[in-house]
Amino acid sequence: MSGDWTSFEHPDYWVTVAGGRFGNADEANRWCDAQGFAKDDCYAKRLDTTGGSDGNTKVR
């Protein structure tokens, strides 16, 4: 659930994490594109447990 990470503003969303690491948000979003995901179904999100939600999302 999104509430497991402080980088999400809302705590009640299901979250699916793709195995692997990306050097930056653009690389993660290119992976989403290559997999054929719709723009609202896959986007770069930094997962954090200590900070806030600001600056941790880059939509496509």
Secondary structure, DSSP 8 states (H G I E B T S, - for coil): -GGGSTT-SSS-------SS--SSHHHHHHHHHHHT--TTT--EE---SSS-STT-EE--
